[in-house]
Amino acid sequence: MAGKAGTVDQNLIPANAQNKYGVRPRDLPLSCPMPGMYLWNSHPKVYIPIEATGQAKCPYCGAEYRMLEGSE
């Protein structure tokens, strides 16, 4: 039986465990928490505008996101 998305049944990274994340264009549109993070212990999903400046901060948890060079 497959685990429910965003639950402890999956091999995901903890949400809000770090305060700095590097993201790539393939991660856009950027949201916090990001896909691949547990959702049970996080804040509501918020979309973060990073395209204009290449960096942004989550208004809920303060996580900082920076656009990385390259397309991978």
PyMOL Python script that loads the backbone (N, CA, C, O; Angstrom):
from pymol import cmd

cmd.read_pdbstr("""\
ATOM      1  N   MET A   1       0.840  -1.175   0.000  1.00  0.00           N
ATOM      2  CA  MET A   1       0.000   0.000   0.000  1.00  0.00           C
ATOM      3  C   MET A   1       0.886   1.240   0.000  1.00  0.00           C
ATOM      4  O   MET A   1       1.780   1.359   0.837  1.00  0.00           O
ATOM      5  N   ALA A   2       0.654   2.145  -0.911  1.00  0.00           N
ATOM      6  CA  ALA A   2       1.461   3.359  -1.021  1.00  0.00           C
ATOM      7  C   ALA A   2       1.118   4.323   0.103  1.00  0.00           C
ATOM      8  O   ALA A   2      -0.028   4.411   0.545  1.00  0.00           O
ATOM      9  N   GLY A   3       2.149   5.052   0.561  1.00  0.00           N
ATOM     10  CA  GLY A   3       1.931   6.038   1.613  1.00  0.00           C
ATOM     11  C   GLY A   3       1.229   7.271   1.080  1.00  0.00           C
ATOM     12  O   GLY A   3       1.306   7.585  -0.108  1.00  0.00           O
ATOM     13  N   LYS A   4       0.564   7.945   1.947  1.00  0.00           N
ATOM     14  CA  LYS A   4      -0.124   9.182   1.599  1.00  0.00           C
ATOM     15  C   LYS A   4       0.910  10.288   1.397  1.00  0.00           C
ATOM     16  O   LYS A   4       1.876  10.377   2.154  1.00  0.00           O
ATOM     17  N   ALA A   5       0.714  11.123   0.392  1.00  0.00           N
ATOM     18  CA  ALA A   5       1.680  12.180   0.070  1.00  0.00           C
ATOM     19  C   ALA A   5       1.921  13.085   1.267  1.00  0.00           C
ATOM     20  O   ALA A   5       0.985  13.552   1.915  1.00  0.00           O
ATOM     21  N   GLY A   6       3.207  13.322   1.548  1.00  0.00           N
ATOM     22  CA  GLY A   6       3.579  14.240   2.609  1.00  0.00           C
ATOM     23  C   GLY A   6       3.499  13.690   4.018  1.00  0.00           C
ATOM     24  O   GLY A   6       3.530  14.462   4.976  1.00  0.00           O
ATOM     25  N   THR A   7       3.397  12.379   4.174  1.00  0.00           N
ATOM     26  CA  THR A   7       3.297  11.797   5.508  1.00  0.00           C
ATOM     27  C   THR A   7       4.582  11.045   5.854  1.00  0.00           C
ATOM     28  O   THR A   7       5.481  10.916   5.023  1.00  0.00           O
ATOM     29  N   VAL A   8       4.654  10.559   7.069  1.00  0.00           N
ATOM     30  CA  VAL A   8       5.840   9.850   7.536  1.00  0.00           C
ATOM     31  C   VAL A   8       6.022   8.504   6.854  1.00  0.00           C
ATOM     32  O   VAL A   8       7.046   7.850   7.056  1.00  0.00           O
ATOM     33  N   ASP A   9       5.053   8.073   6.051  1.00  0.00           N
ATOM     34  CA  ASP A   9       5.166   6.807   5.331  1.00  0.00           C
ATOM     35  C   ASP A   9       6.135   6.891   4.162  1.00  0.00           C
ATOM     36  O   ASP A   9       6.461   5.868   3.560  1.00  0.00           O
ATOM     37  N   GLN A  10       6.593   8.073   3.836  1.00  0.00           N
ATOM     38  CA  GLN A  10       7.479   8.261   2.698  1.00  0.00           C
ATOM     39  C   GLN A  10       8.864   8.700   3.165  1.00  0.00           C
ATOM     40  O   GLN A  10       9.026   9.176   4.288  1.00  0.00           O
ATOM     41  N   ASN A  11       9.858   8.537   2.295  1.00  0.00           N
ATOM     42  CA  ASN A  11      11.218   8.944   2.579  1.00  0.00           C
ATOM     43  C   ASN A  11      11.397  10.394   2.128  1.00  0.00           C
ATOM     44  O   ASN A  11      11.906  10.646   1.036  1.00  0.00           O
ATOM     45  N   LEU A  12      10.981  11.342   2.963  1.00  0.00           N
ATOM     46  CA  LEU A  12      11.032  12.760   2.640  1.00  0.00           C
ATOM     47  C   LEU A  12      11.963  13.485   3.590  1.00  0.00           C
ATOM     48  O   LEU A  12      12.341  12.943   4.628  1.00  0.00           O
ATOM     49  N   ILE A  13      12.334  14.701   3.243  1.00  0.00           N
ATOM     50  CA  ILE A  13      13.171  15.488   4.144  1.00  0.00           C
ATOM     51  C   ILE A  13      12.277  16.277   5.101  1.00  0.00           C
ATOM     52  O   ILE A  13      11.157  16.640   4.740  1.00  0.00           O
ATOM     53  N   PRO A  14      12.756  16.542   6.304  1.00  0.00           N
ATOM     54  CA  PRO A  14      11.943  17.304   7.254  1.00  0.00           C
ATOM     55  C   PRO A  14      11.700  18.728   6.753  1.00  0.00           C
ATOM     56  O   PRO A  14      12.617  19.366   6.234  1.00  0.00           O
ATOM     57  N   ALA A  15      10.496  19.219   6.900  1.00  0.00           N
ATOM     58  CA  ALA A  15      10.174  20.589   6.516  1.00  0.00           C
ATOM     59  C   ALA A  15      10.779  21.555   7.528  1.00  0.00           C
ATOM     60  O   ALA A  15      10.807  21.273   8.726  1.00  0.00           O
ATOM     61  N   ASN A  16      11.248  22.658   7.055  1.00  0.00           N
ATOM     62  CA  ASN A  16      11.761  23.733   7.897  1.00  0.00           C
ATOM     63  C   ASN A  16      12.927  23.303   8.785  1.00  0.00           C
ATOM     64  O   ASN A  16      13.167  23.928   9.819  1.00  0.00           O
ATOM     65  N   ALA A  17      13.649  22.262   8.411  1.00  0.00           N
ATOM     66  CA  ALA A  17      14.780  21.793   9.204  1.00  0.00           C
ATOM     67  C   ALA A  17      16.015  22.646   8.953  1.00  0.00           C
ATOM     68  O   ALA A  17      16.875  22.776   9.824  1.00  0.00           O
ATOM     69  N   GLN A  18      16.097  23.216   7.781  1.00  0.00           N
ATOM     70  CA  GLN A  18      17.211  24.097   7.451  1.00  0.00           C
ATOM     71  C   GLN A  18      16.659  25.510   7.330  1.00  0.00           C
ATOM     72  O   GLN A  18      15.448  25.713   7.246  1.00  0.00           O
ATOM     73  N   ASN A  19      17.552  26.468   7.323  1.00  0.00           N
ATOM     74  CA  ASN A  19      17.058  27.817   7.114  1.00  0.00           C
ATOM     75  C   ASN A  19      17.530  28.403   5.788  1.00  0.00           C
ATOM     76  O   ASN A  19      17.190  29.539   5.456  1.00  0.00           O
ATOM     77  N   LYS A  20      18.316  27.633   5.023  1.00  0.00           N
ATOM     78  CA  LYS A  20      18.763  28.084   3.706  1.00  0.00           C
ATOM     79  C   LYS A  20      18.671  26.933   2.715  1.00  0.00           C
ATOM     80  O   LYS A  20      19.120  25.819   2.984  1.00  0.00           O
ATOM     81  N   TYR A  21      18.074  27.230   1.557  1.00  0.00           N
ATOM     82  CA  TYR A  21      17.898  26.225   0.513  1.00  0.00           C
ATOM     83  C   TYR A  21      18.325  26.808  -0.827  1.00  0.00           C
ATOM     84  O   TYR A  21      18.042  27.966  -1.131  1.00  0.00           O
ATOM     85  N   GLY A  22      19.004  26.001  -1.618  1.00  0.00           N
ATOM     86  CA  GLY A  22      19.315  26.365  -2.996  1.00  0.00           C
ATOM     87  C   GLY A  22      18.281  25.714  -3.897  1.00  0.00           C
ATOM     88  O   GLY A  22      17.981  24.529  -3.752  1.00  0.00           O
ATOM     89  N   VAL A  23      17.737  26.486  -4.826  1.00  0.00           N
ATOM     90  CA  VAL A  23      16.730  25.965  -5.744  1.00  0.00           C
ATOM     91  C   VAL A  23      17.165  26.213  -7.181  1.00  0.00           C
ATOM     92  O   VAL A  23      17.988  27.087  -7.455  1.00  0.00           O
ATOM     93  N   ARG A  24      16.604  25.438  -8.084  1.00  0.00           N
ATOM     94  CA  ARG A  24      16.910  25.541  -9.512  1.00  0.00           C
ATOM     95  C   ARG A  24      15.624  25.883 -10.268  1.00  0.00           C
ATOM     96  O   ARG A  24      14.528  25.750  -9.726  1.00  0.00           O
ATOM     97  N   PRO A  25      15.762  26.321 -11.513  1.00  0.00           N
ATOM     98  CA  PRO A  25      14.566  26.650 -12.302  1.00  0.00           C
ATOM     99  C   PRO A  25      13.535  25.526 -12.349  1.00  0.00           C
ATOM    100  O   PRO A  25      12.336  25.792 -12.432  1.00  0.00           O
ATOM    101  N   ARG A  26      13.983  24.281 -12.299  1.00  0.00           N
ATOM    102  CA  ARG A  26      13.029  23.158 -12.333  1.00  0.00           C
ATOM    103  C   ARG A  26      12.159  23.111 -11.075  1.00  0.00           C
ATOM    104  O   ARG A  26      11.130  22.436 -11.069  1.00  0.00           O
ATOM    105  N   ASP A  27      12.554  23.816 -10.010  1.00  0.00           N
ATOM    106  CA  ASP A  27      11.794  23.843  -8.762  1.00  0.00           C
ATOM    107  C   ASP A  27      10.681  24.895  -8.774  1.00  0.00           C
ATOM    108  O   ASP A  27       9.894  24.975  -7.830  1.00  0.00           O
ATOM    109  N   LEU A  28      10.613  25.692  -9.827  1.00  0.00           N
ATOM    110  CA  LEU A  28       9.608  26.754  -9.912  1.00  0.00           C
ATOM    111  C   LEU A  28       8.272  26.195 -10.366  1.00  0.00           C
ATOM    112  O   LEU A  28       8.269  25.241 -11.144  1.00  0.00           O
ATOM    113  N   PRO A  29       7.161  26.714  -9.940  1.00  0.00           N
ATOM    114  CA  PRO A  29       7.042  27.795  -8.975  1.00  0.00           C
ATOM    115  C   PRO A  29       7.459  27.316  -7.583  1.00  0.00           C
ATOM    116  O   PRO A  29       7.154  26.194  -7.179  1.00  0.00           O
ATOM    117  N   LEU A  30       8.150  28.175  -6.871  1.00  0.00           N
ATOM    118  CA  LEU A  30       8.698  27.837  -5.561  1.00  0.00           C
ATOM    119  C   LEU A  30       7.625  27.959  -4.496  1.00  0.00           C
ATOM    120  O   LEU A  30       6.898  28.951  -4.431  1.00  0.00           O
ATOM    121  N   SER A  31       7.541  26.939  -3.666  1.00  0.00           N
ATOM    122  CA  SER A  31       6.630  26.993  -2.531  1.00  0.00           C
ATOM    123  C   SER A  31       7.353  26.505  -1.289  1.00  0.00           C
ATOM    124  O   SER A  31       8.316  25.742  -1.370  1.00  0.00           O
ATOM    125  N   CYS A  32       6.880  26.950  -0.155  1.00  0.00           N
ATOM    126  CA  CYS A  32       7.417  26.505   1.126  1.00  0.00           C
ATOM    127  C   CYS A  32       6.231  25.999   1.926  1.00  0.00           C
ATOM    128  O   CYS A  32       5.264  26.742   2.096  1.00  0.00           O
ATOM    129  N   PRO A  33       6.256  24.772   2.424  1.00  0.00           N
ATOM    130  CA  PRO A  33       7.309  23.789   2.241  1.00  0.00           C
ATOM    131  C   PRO A  33       7.359  23.301   0.795  1.00  0.00           C
ATOM    132  O   PRO A  33       6.360  23.302   0.076  1.00  0.00           O
ATOM    133  N   MET A  34       8.555  22.888   0.401  1.00  0.00           N
ATOM    134  CA  MET A  34       8.766  22.406  -0.958  1.00  0.00           C
ATOM    135  C   MET A  34       8.261  20.977  -1.107  1.00  0.00           C
ATOM    136  O   MET A  34       8.155  20.246  -0.122  1.00  0.00           O
ATOM    137  N   PRO A  35       7.943  20.574  -2.356  1.00  0.00           N
ATOM    138  CA  PRO A  35       7.607  19.163  -2.581  1.00  0.00           C
ATOM    139  C   PRO A  35       8.781  18.296  -2.112  1.00  0.00           C
ATOM    140  O   PRO A  35       9.937  18.689  -2.273  1.00  0.00           O
ATOM    141  N   GLY A  36       8.510  17.174  -1.560  1.00  0.00           N
ATOM    142  CA  GLY A  36       9.564  16.310  -1.049  1.00  0.00           C
ATOM    143  C   GLY A  36       9.845  16.532   0.422  1.00  0.00           C
ATOM    144  O   GLY A  36      10.752  15.912   0.977  1.00  0.00           O
ATOM    145  N   MET A  37       9.075  17.416   1.071  1.00  0.00           N
ATOM    146  CA  MET A  37       9.209  17.651   2.508  1.00  0.00           C
ATOM    147  C   MET A  37       7.980  17.086   3.205  1.00  0.00           C
ATOM    148  O   MET A  37       6.888  17.048   2.639  1.00  0.00           O
ATOM    149  N   TYR A  38       8.180  16.652   4.437  1.00  0.00           N
ATOM    150  CA  TYR A  38       7.037  16.240   5.242  1.00  0.00           C
ATOM    151  C   TYR A  38       6.100  17.425   5.430  1.00  0.00           C
ATOM    152  O   TYR A  38       6.549  18.566   5.546  1.00  0.00           O
ATOM    153  N   LEU A  39       4.818  17.158   5.460  1.00  0.00           N
ATOM    154  CA  LEU A  39       3.846  18.225   5.629  1.00  0.00           C
ATOM    155  C   LEU A  39       3.221  18.257   7.020  1.00  0.00           C
ATOM    156  O   LEU A  39       2.658  19.278   7.416  1.00  0.00           O
ATOM    157  N   TRP A  40       3.308  17.184   7.750  1.00  0.00           N
ATOM    158  CA  TRP A  40       2.604  17.082   9.022  1.00  0.00           C
ATOM    159  C   TRP A  40       3.095  18.072  10.073  1.00  0.00           C
ATOM    160  O   TRP A  40       2.339  18.440  10.972  1.00  0.00           O
ATOM    161  N   ASN A  41       4.354  18.511   9.974  1.00  0.00           N
ATOM    162  CA  ASN A  41       4.891  19.401  11.007  1.00  0.00           C
ATOM    163  C   ASN A  41       5.283  20.755  10.431  1.00  0.00           C
ATOM    164  O   ASN A  41       6.213  21.398  10.918  1.00  0.00           O
ATOM    165  N   SER A  42       4.580  21.181   9.405  1.00  0.00           N
ATOM    166  CA  SER A  42       4.954  22.406   8.732  1.00  0.00           C
ATOM    167  C   SER A  42       3.819  23.425   8.758  1.00  0.00           C
ATOM    168  O   SER A  42       2.739  23.165   9.290  1.00  0.00           O
ATOM    169  N   HIS A  43       4.086  24.566   8.184  1.00  0.00           N
ATOM    170  CA  HIS A  43       3.093  25.637   8.080  1.00  0.00           C
ATOM    171  C   HIS A  43       2.301  25.490   6.784  1.00  0.00           C
ATOM    172  O   HIS A  43       2.647  24.647   5.956  1.00  0.00           O
ATOM    173  N   PRO A  44       1.255  26.279   6.583  1.00  0.00           N
ATOM    174  CA  PRO A  44       0.502  26.212   5.327  1.00  0.00           C
ATOM    175  C   PRO A  44       1.403  26.513   4.133  1.00  0.00           C
ATOM    176  O   PRO A  44       2.356  27.285   4.243  1.00  0.00           O
ATOM    177  N   LYS A  45       1.098  25.904   3.006  1.00  0.00           N
ATOM    178  CA  LYS A  45       1.890  26.105   1.793  1.00  0.00           C
ATOM    179  C   LYS A  45       1.744  27.541   1.306  1.00  0.00           C
ATOM    180  O   LYS A  45       0.635  28.067   1.209  1.00  0.00           O
ATOM    181  N   VAL A  46       2.868  28.162   1.003  1.00  0.00           N
ATOM    182  CA  VAL A  46       2.886  29.522   0.493  1.00  0.00           C
ATOM    183  C   VAL A  46       3.816  29.561  -0.716  1.00  0.00           C
ATOM    184  O   VAL A  46       4.891  28.962  -0.698  1.00  0.00           O
ATOM    185  N   TYR A  47       3.402  30.264  -1.761  1.00  0.00           N
ATOM    186  CA  TYR A  47       4.250  30.410  -2.942  1.00  0.00           C
ATOM    187  C   TYR A  47       5.148  31.612  -2.756  1.00  0.00           C
ATOM    188  O   TYR A  47       4.712  32.665  -2.291  1.00  0.00           O
ATOM    189  N   ILE A  48       6.412  31.444  -3.125  1.00  0.00           N
ATOM    190  CA  ILE A  48       7.426  32.461  -2.877  1.00  0.00           C
ATOM    191  C   ILE A  48       7.970  32.989  -4.196  1.00  0.00           C
ATOM    192  O   ILE A  48       8.499  32.219  -4.997  1.00  0.00           O
ATOM    193  N   PRO A  49       7.845  34.303  -4.435  1.00  0.00           N
ATOM    194  CA  PRO A  49       8.354  34.895  -5.676  1.00  0.00           C
ATOM    195  C   PRO A  49       9.872  35.063  -5.619  1.00  0.00           C
ATOM    196  O   PRO A  49      10.380  35.927  -4.905  1.00  0.00           O
ATOM    197  N   ILE A  50      10.583  34.243  -6.365  1.00  0.00           N
ATOM    198  CA  ILE A  50      12.033  34.268  -6.351  1.00  0.00           C
ATOM    199  C   ILE A  50      12.610  34.679  -7.705  1.00  0.00           C
ATOM    200  O   ILE A  50      13.784  35.036  -7.803  1.00  0.00           O
ATOM    201  N   GLU A  51      11.782  34.627  -8.741  1.00  0.00           N
ATOM    202  CA  GLU A  51      12.268  34.826 -10.108  1.00  0.00           C
ATOM    203  C   GLU A  51      12.921  36.194 -10.327  1.00  0.00           C
ATOM    204  O   GLU A  51      13.939  36.273 -11.016  1.00  0.00           O
ATOM    205  N   ALA A  52      12.380  37.249  -9.774  1.00  0.00           N
ATOM    206  CA  ALA A  52      12.869  38.600 -10.053  1.00  0.00           C
ATOM    207  C   ALA A  52      14.267  38.865  -9.481  1.00  0.00           C
ATOM    208  O   ALA A  52      15.106  39.460 -10.158  1.00  0.00           O
ATOM    209  N   THR A  53      14.518  38.437  -8.263  1.00  0.00           N
ATOM    210  CA  THR A  53      15.779  38.774  -7.601  1.00  0.00           C
ATOM    211  C   THR A  53      16.726  37.595  -7.424  1.00  0.00           C
ATOM    212  O   THR A  53      17.917  37.793  -7.184  1.00  0.00           O
ATOM    213  N   GLY A  54      16.208  36.352  -7.542  1.00  0.00           N
ATOM    214  CA  GLY A  54      17.052  35.182  -7.342  1.00  0.00           C
ATOM    215  C   GLY A  54      17.171  34.763  -5.894  1.00  0.00           C
ATOM    216  O   GLY A  54      17.863  33.795  -5.577  1.00  0.00           O
ATOM    217  N   GLN A  55      16.498  35.488  -5.010  1.00  0.00           N
ATOM    218  CA  GLN A  55      16.479  35.087  -3.607  1.00  0.00           C
ATOM    219  C   GLN A  55      15.193  35.578  -2.964  1.00  0.00           C
ATOM    220  O   GLN A  55      14.618  36.587  -3.372  1.00  0.00           O
ATOM    221  N   ALA A  56      14.754  34.839  -1.948  1.00  0.00           N
ATOM    222  CA  ALA A  56      13.513  35.182  -1.268  1.00  0.00           C
ATOM    223  C   ALA A  56      13.482  34.498   0.090  1.00  0.00           C
ATOM    224  O   ALA A  56      14.258  33.582   0.363  1.00  0.00           O
ATOM    225  N   LYS A  57      12.566  34.965   0.935  1.00  0.00           N
ATOM    226  CA  LYS A  57      12.450  34.437   2.291  1.00  0.00           C
ATOM    227  C   LYS A  57      10.991  34.065   2.552  1.00  0.00           C
ATOM    228  O   LYS A  57      10.078  34.798   2.174  1.00  0.00           O
ATOM    229  N   CYS A  58      10.784  32.926   3.200  1.00  0.00           N
ATOM    230  CA  CYS A  58       9.438  32.478   3.537  1.00  0.00           C
ATOM    231  C   CYS A  58       8.874  33.355   4.659  1.00  0.00           C
ATOM    232  O   CYS A  58       9.528  33.536   5.686  1.00  0.00           O
ATOM    233  N   PRO A  59       7.669  33.898   4.472  1.00  0.00           N
ATOM    234  CA  PRO A  59       7.085  34.736   5.518  1.00  0.00           C
ATOM    235  C   PRO A  59       6.646  33.965   6.765  1.00  0.00           C
ATOM    236  O   PRO A  59       6.455  34.569   7.820  1.00  0.00           O
ATOM    237  N   TYR A  60       6.484  32.657   6.664  1.00  0.00           N
ATOM    238  CA  TYR A  60       6.065  31.847   7.809  1.00  0.00           C
ATOM    239  C   TYR A  60       7.243  31.402   8.669  1.00  0.00           C
ATOM    240  O   TYR A  60       7.278  31.666   9.871  1.00  0.00           O
ATOM    241  N   CYS A  61       8.203  30.728   8.050  1.00  0.00           N
ATOM    242  CA  CYS A  61       9.275  30.105   8.834  1.00  0.00           C
ATOM    243  C   CYS A  61      10.615  30.813   8.713  1.00  0.00           C
ATOM    244  O   CYS A  61      11.542  30.509   9.463  1.00  0.00           O
ATOM    245  N   GLY A  62      10.732  31.751   7.783  1.00  0.00           N
ATOM    246  CA  GLY A  62      11.987  32.489   7.633  1.00  0.00           C
ATOM    247  C   GLY A  62      13.032  31.768   6.804  1.00  0.00           C
ATOM    248  O   GLY A  62      14.158  32.253   6.687  1.00  0.00           O
ATOM    249  N   ALA A  63      12.692  30.615   6.219  1.00  0.00           N
ATOM    250  CA  ALA A  63      13.654  29.900   5.380  1.00  0.00           C
ATOM    251  C   ALA A  63      14.064  30.795   4.215  1.00  0.00           C
ATOM    252  O   ALA A  63      13.229  31.462   3.605  1.00  0.00           O
ATOM    253  N   GLU A  64      15.349  30.799   3.920  1.00  0.00           N
ATOM    254  CA  GLU A  64      15.867  31.607   2.825  1.00  0.00           C
ATOM    255  C   GLU A  64      16.128  30.719   1.624  1.00  0.00           C
ATOM    256  O   GLU A  64      16.712  29.643   1.748  1.00  0.00           O
ATOM    257  N   TYR A  65      15.689  31.178   0.463  1.00  0.00           N
ATOM    258  CA  TYR A  65      15.848  30.446  -0.782  1.00  0.00           C
ATOM    259  C   TYR A  65      16.712  31.262  -1.720  1.00  0.00           C
ATOM    260  O   TYR A  65      16.551  32.476  -1.837  1.00  0.00           O
ATOM    261  N   ARG A  66      17.640  30.577  -2.393  1.00  0.00           N
ATOM    262  CA  ARG A  66      18.530  31.232  -3.355  1.00  0.00           C
ATOM    263  C   ARG A  66      18.539  30.420  -4.621  1.00  0.00           C
ATOM    264  O   ARG A  66      18.670  29.197  -4.590  1.00  0.00           O
ATOM    265  N   MET A  67      18.397  31.108  -5.742  1.00  0.00           N
ATOM    266  CA  MET A  67      18.420  30.446  -7.047  1.00  0.00           C
ATOM    267  C   MET A  67      19.857  30.059  -7.369  1.00  0.00           C
ATOM    268  O   MET A  67      20.758  30.896  -7.310  1.00  0.00           O
ATOM    269  N   LEU A  68      20.070  28.790  -7.709  1.00  0.00           N
ATOM    270  CA  LEU A  68      21.387  28.291  -8.047  1.00  0.00           C
ATOM    271  C   LEU A  68      21.651  28.451  -9.536  1.00  0.00           C
ATOM    272  O   LEU A  68      20.718  28.459 -10.339  1.00  0.00           O
ATOM    273  N   GLU A  69      22.895  28.577  -9.899  1.00  0.00           N
ATOM    274  CA  GLU A  69      23.286  28.683 -11.312  1.00  0.00           C
ATOM    275  C   GLU A  69      23.002  27.370 -12.016  1.00  0.00           C
ATOM    276  O   GLU A  69      23.058  26.308 -11.397  1.00  0.00           O
ATOM    277  N   GLY A  70      22.699  27.431 -13.298  1.00  0.00           N
ATOM    278  CA  GLY A  70      22.495  26.225 -14.092  1.00  0.00           C
ATOM    279  C   GLY A  70      21.063  25.756 -14.101  1.00  0.00           C
ATOM    280  O   GLY A  70      20.224  26.244 -13.345  1.00  0.00           O
ATOM    281  N   SER A  71      20.800  24.812 -14.961  1.00  0.00           N
ATOM    282  CA  SER A  71      19.431  24.333 -15.136  1.00  0.00           C
ATOM    283  C   SER A  71      19.179  22.968 -14.526  1.00  0.00           C
ATOM    284  O   SER A  71      18.063  22.461 -14.638  1.00  0.00           O
ATOM    285  N   GLU A  72      20.149  22.354 -13.893  1.00  0.00           N
ATOM    286  CA  GLU A  72      19.953  21.014 -13.318  1.00  0.00           C
ATOM    287  C   GLU A  72      19.274  21.049 -11.995  1.00  0.00           C
ATOM    288  O   GLU A  72      19.042  20.002 -11.392  1.00  0.00           O
TER     289      GLU A  72
END
""", "prot")
cmd.dss("prot")
cmd.show_as("cartoon", "prot")
cmd.util.cbc("prot")
cmd.orient("prot")
